[in-house]
Amino acid sequence: MGVLEGKTALVTGGSRGIGRAIAERLARDGALVAVAYGRNGAAAAETVDAVEAAGGRAFAIRAELGVPGDAQALWAAYAAHPLATLEVDVLVNNAGGAAFADIASTDEETYDRVHALNAKAPFFVIKHGLSRLRDGGRIVNVTGTPELALPAILATITAKGAVNALTVSLAAELAPRGITVNSVGPGIVETDLNAGWLADPAARAHAASRSVFDRLGTTEEIADVVAFLASPDSRWITGQHLAATGGLQLSLL
């Protein structure tokens, strides 16, 4: 029996990349997984099919994040699905996106759009989901690595940092309910979203060299860390940021 047998997890951005790997891993651990997606229904269906092919259980729900009313729409879509359970045990805020712009080229529209998706959406997804989140549950926020200087995506890093700060304060607020709140920073991971950039051999070699292991991370490696934080084994860890970067900071020393 898996450690999450009988539990329900909701993963935002669960149709592709890291989110798909998380959904598949949590399902393998026994959870019924709600795969939340914004636009790509075909990719979400592929994730559900992969989970079911491996003997797990999952269903897809659609709600675009980063737009007005997004969190309410997400939970309404969840509640309307016939497979949804009354309570959720694990909430993974994974959905996000990057705007490649330094401070000089970041206008207010770009800044607001990035923060709506990467910072505001997780805040309100949690807020509107607290009545459904079971006592003793888990919240895991997939964010960024705050120790790294990344001026090329400055607004995005600012938004991710806001969720790291949210993680700490929310952990203190939800402790009386036995709910743990933690965040994970993935570092440089090979996904279909950055396949174009990594297709350049020089860019790929540089990205790999940032890790002390001299390679890129995999989506499965990030999913394993999230799965630990979602499990009963992480019960004494809360308000923490886990840098799952393959020693990315160490390579800068």
N, C-alpha and C positions, 0 to 999 in steps of 0.2 A: 504493500500500500504506500502511495506517495505521501510526502509530508504535507501536501496541500489537499489531500483527499477530502471531499465534502465541502470545500471552500470555493468561493467565487472571486475572480480577479477581473478588473477592468483595466485595459491598457490603451491609452490614447496613442495615436500614431502607430497603431498596431499592424498596419497592412504591409509595411516594407521595412527593410533594413534592420536596425536595432530593435524596433518595436515588434517586428515579426519574430525575431529570434527570442525575445522575451515572452511573447504569447506562446510560442511553441514550447519553451522550457517550463513555464508555469503549468501548462497543460500536461506536460510529461510528469510533473510533480503531483498531478492529480486534480488541479483546479479546473473548474468550468470557467472559460476565458471569454470575456466580451471584448472583441476586437473593434476598437473605435477608429473610424477613418473619416477623412474630410471629403475627398473627391474620387479617389480611385477605388471604385467598388469591385473591379475585377481583381485588383491586388488583394483586397480584403478577403474576397472569396477564395483566392489561392491560399491565403494564410489559414483560413478555416479548413479548407480541404487538406492541407498539410497536417494540421493538428489531428483531424479525424483519421487520416491515413495511418498516423502513428498510434491510434487507439485512444486519443484524447477527445475532449469535448470543447467546442467553441461556437460562437455565433458573432456575426458582424452587425454593427450599428453605425449609422451615418450621422455626423454632426460636424460641420466645418468650424474649427476653432480660429480665434483671432478676429471674429466678427461680433457685432452686438448680439447679446442674448445667447452666446454660444454654449455657456455652461448649462443653462437651463435646458437648451435644446438637446444637449448630450444626455442629460439624465432623463429627459422625457423620452428620448429614443430608447434608452436602456429599459425604462419601466414598461414601454409598450411592447417590447419583444417577448414572445411567449416563453422563451427559455430563461428569461431573467429571474433571478431569485430576489426575495424581498430585501436581503441585506448583502453587502459586498464586504469581503474580508481584506482584499488587497487592491489598492488603487495605485497605478503606475502612470505618472504624468511624463510621457515620453515625447509627445508631439512637439515639434519645433521646426525652426528654419533659420537660415542665416542670410543676412544682407551684407554683401562684400562691398564695404565702403569705410574709408577712414573718417575721422571727425570732420575734415574739410569738405568731404563730398556727401555727408549725411544730412539730408534735409529733414524737416519736421515730419513730413508724410512717411518717409522711410523709418524714422525713429519710432513713430507711433505704431506703424504696422508691425515692426519687429517686436515691440513690447507687448502689443495686443496678443500675439501668438505665444511668445516665449515666457512672459511674466504674468500678464493679466489673466490669460486663460487658465493656467494651473491654479492661481489663487482662487478663482471663482468656481472652477471644477471641484476643488476641495470644499469650498464654502457650501456649495449647493449639494455636495455629496455627503456631508457629515451626518445628516439624519439617517442616511442609508448605510453608512460605514459601521460595521460591527465593533463593539468594544473589544479591545485586544487585537484590533486589525493593524494593517501596515499601509503606510504611504511611502512610496519611493519616487523621488523626483529625479529624472535624468536631465542633468544640467550641463555644466562645463567645468573646466579646471581653473579656479580663480588665481592660482599662482603664476599662470602664464600670461605674458604680454602678447596680445593679438590685435594690434591696431587696425588690421585690415578688415576686421569684423567688429568694430568697437561697440556699436549699438547692440549687437547680438550678445556680446560678452557682458555688457552692462545688464541686459535683461536676464541672462542666465545667473549672474551674480545676485540679482534680486531674489531669485528663487532659492539660492543657497541661503540667503539671509532669512527668508520665509521659513525654510526648513528648521532652523534653530529655534526661532520663537514659537513656531507651531508645535514643535516637539514638547516644549514646556507647557503649552496650553492644553494639549491633548493627553498628557501623561496620566491625569486622573482617570481617564477612560482606558488606560492600558494600550493606547495606540502609539506605535513608534513612527517617527518621521525621519527619513534619511534621504540624502541625495548622492548621486553617482556621477562622476565626471569621466566620460568615455575616452578622452584623448583622441588620437587619430585612428579611426576605424575604417576598414574597407567596406563600403556600401555602394549600392547602385547610384546613390545621390552624388558621390564624388568620383564616380568611375571615369568621367571625362578628364578631370584633373589628374587622376592617378594613371591615366593612359600614357602620359608623358614620362618616359623612363627617368629623366632627370628629376622631375617632381616626385615621382614615386620613391626614388632612392633618397632624396632629401627627407621626405616624410618618414620613411623607415628609420633613417639615422637619428631622428629625434628621440627614439626609444633606446634604452640601454640594451634591448634585445635585438636591435637593428632590424625590426620588422614592423609591419602594421598590425593593429589589433583586429580581431574578428568580432562580428556581431554576437557570436555564441559566447565569447569570453565576457562581454558586457552582460549578457543575459544571465550568465552564471552568478555574477555578483549581485544582480537584482534579485535573482531567485533566493540567494542566501538572505538578503534583507527582507524578503517576503516570507521567509520560513520561521518556524518557532525557534530555531537556533539563534536568531538575531534578537531575541527578546530583551537583552540587556544593552542593546545599542540603539541610541536615539539622538537626534539632533546632530548627526555626524555627516561629514562629506567624505565619501570614499573616492579617491582618485584612481580609477581603473585605467591607467594610462601606459602600462608597460614601462614604468620608470621614466616617463617623459621629462619630469623635472630634473632627474638625476643626470640626464644627458647634457644639461646646460651647465653643470658644475665644472 
